[in-house]
Amino acid sequence: MANTSEPQGVGKVVAVTLSGILGIPGEAA
């Protein structure tokens, strides 16, 4: 998670991961 060259990409992954845990569509996160 130390990849700072693509902060949006990392944020996307985090959002999708959290949304998956919470059961919320990734695109809505």
C-alpha positions in Angstrom: 0.0 0.0 0.0 3.1 2.2 -0.3 2.4 2.9 -4.0 2.1 6.7 -4.1 2.5 7.0 -7.9 -1.1 6.1 -8.3 -3.1 7.5 -5.3 -6.3 7.3 -7.2 -5.6 3.6 -8.1 -4.8 2.8 -4.4 -7.9 4.7 -3.3 -10.0 2.7 -5.8 -8.7 -0.6 -4.4 -9.3 0.5 -0.8 -12.8 1.6 -1.7 -13.6 -1.6 -3.5 -12.2 -3.7 -0.6 -14.2 -1.8 2.0 -17.3 -1.9 -0.1 -16.9 -5.6 -0.5 -16.7 -6.0 3.2 -19.7 -3.8 3.9 -21.6 -5.3 1.0 -21.8 -2.0 -0.9 -21.3 -1.7 -4.7 -17.7 -0.6 -5.4 -18.7 2.1 -7.8 -21.0 3.6 -5.1 -18.1 3.9 -2.6 
